[in-house]
């Protein structure tokens, strides 16, 4: 009689959260896609929990990405709610990853160009949420000034990439 060991897929999910390549979202994308497909109800709860308790920024961004692009009922709403809590540079990274971009890297005196991201169109709901995000910050002079002082390039990139006309304050 052979013994079969019980395997919980949720342990795999938690183990992936412990290993992360720094500032590289592409290796995390298929992992999060698979985890979301295996157990979508647990994944959305894990995303909310990890956003509050977790510390790895790459996973926070990937949870927002996966939920915002998911077709499962309720995932998009949670993903967009989590997006509002991110700082501007992380919002820009989420938008950049979905839209895709070319990155130049210098390797041994050579410059190589890599494609990074999904090269997909942004979902309309995500675009609307980012516009709300920017308008909310424009509404408070102190908040907007603080945001722009810390993340000028990211805010500028969001305005430019999404073709959003800056308000009076901006």
C-alpha positions, 0 to 999 in steps of 0.5 A: 500500500503506497501512501499519497501525500496530500498537496494543497495548492495554496502552499504553492501560492504562498511559496511563490510570494517568498521568492521574487526577482527584484523589479522584474514583473515578467517572470511573475506574470505567468505565476500569478496567472496560474494561481488566479486560475487555480483558486480565484476566490482565494486569490482575491482574498490573498491579494487584499491581505497581501496589499495590507500585510505584504512587503514586496512591491513587485507582488503588490503590483502583480496582484493589481495587474492580475485582478485588473485583467481578470475575467472572474466576477469581482476581481476587477473591482478589487484590483482597481480598489487596490490600485488607488492605494499604490504610490504614483510610481507603482501605478505607472509601473502597472500601466507600463507593464500592461501597455508594454515598452522597450527597455535599453540595457547595457551588457558588456559595452553593447546596448540591447533593446528588450520588450518588457510587458504585455503589449496589450491595450489598457482596459477602459476601467483601468484607464478611468481609475487612473484618471480618477487617481490623478484628478483626486490628487489634483484636487488637494494642492498639498497632496498633489505637490507632495506627489509630484515632488516625489514622483514627477516622472511617473505622474508625467508618464501617466498623463502622457501615456493615457492622453489625460489633459492636466488640470489647472494645478498640474 
